[in-house]
Every structure is written in C-alpha cells, then in structure tokens.
Amino acid sequence: MAWGEWEQLKADAAERGSTQMRLNQLPAEGGGDGGTQADLVVNQDDLGAVGHDAHSLYEDLRVGADIVGAGSNKDGTGSTGQAAAALKSHGFETGSALETTVDIWTSQLNTVLQACAHISDHLDFSKKLHAQEDAKIGAVILGSDGGALPVSEISKYFK
C-alpha cells in the first residue's frame, strides 16, 4: 500500500466520524441469555477417562522419557551421562553442557510427571467423592418403603 493511499484511507475514516471501540458483550441491563445457558455436566465416565489418560501419560513418560537411566552401565550411569563424562574427560565443553541439559530435562520431566499424577489422583478422588454424595442424596429421597420416590412426590420438593 502506498503512503498516499494510507493517508486517503485515514482521511475517509475521519470524515465518517470519530473512531470508537466496540466490544461484543452482553446487554448491560440483564446479562445472561434468558436462562438458556446449559449447566456444566461431568459424567463419572468422563472423569475416569481423563484420570486414566493422565495415568497412562505418566507411565509412558516415566519409562520413555528417562534419559538419565537409559542405556545404563553396571554403575547405573545412563548412556547420556556416559557420553557427557567421556566428552568432559577429553576436554570438550559439550560434556558439561550435556550434563546441564540432562539435569534440566530431568527436572522438567519430574514436574510433568508430578502434574500427571496429581491430575490422575485428583480425578479418582473426585469420582469417588461424587459417587458417595450421589449415594447420600439417593438415600435421602427414598420413599418410606425404601424404593424410589414417584415423580409426583419429587415434584413437591420443587414448590
């Protein structure tokens, strides 16, 4: 775009009126959309699936991303550590850099592993807790005969 064209566009915009910012937002008076928003619903199967995926990721990372122990020798030093030691023994600065890389990688890997374990454990706990709460609620609204309340009885609770 040529400079003259830019100047013309600015002049045209100025002639149309002041520049204003417009935000897309809810109306100031009521907010909401008239009560048609859906509530957040999470099923037990969803929690279990996410928890399972977090646990699977934890196991896959624990085994597959361990560069400290991979290719360990009789002393337990992994192949990457062996390479770093060999490079350092021959005076290469790359050996120290490789050791630093392994240390940072291990630190980051442990952080991700802890996060996966936390997610898995928390979702397992949530699933168990909500199942207990559902059982309590179910026990409270049982009929006098121990069976489920009929709809006509349940409706009384909403009045």
PyMOL commands that set and color helices and strands:
alter all, ss='L'
color gray80, all
select helices_A, chain A and resi 3-16+44-64+79-89+93-140+151-156
alter helices_A, ss='H'
color red, helices_A
deselect
rebuild
show_as cartoon
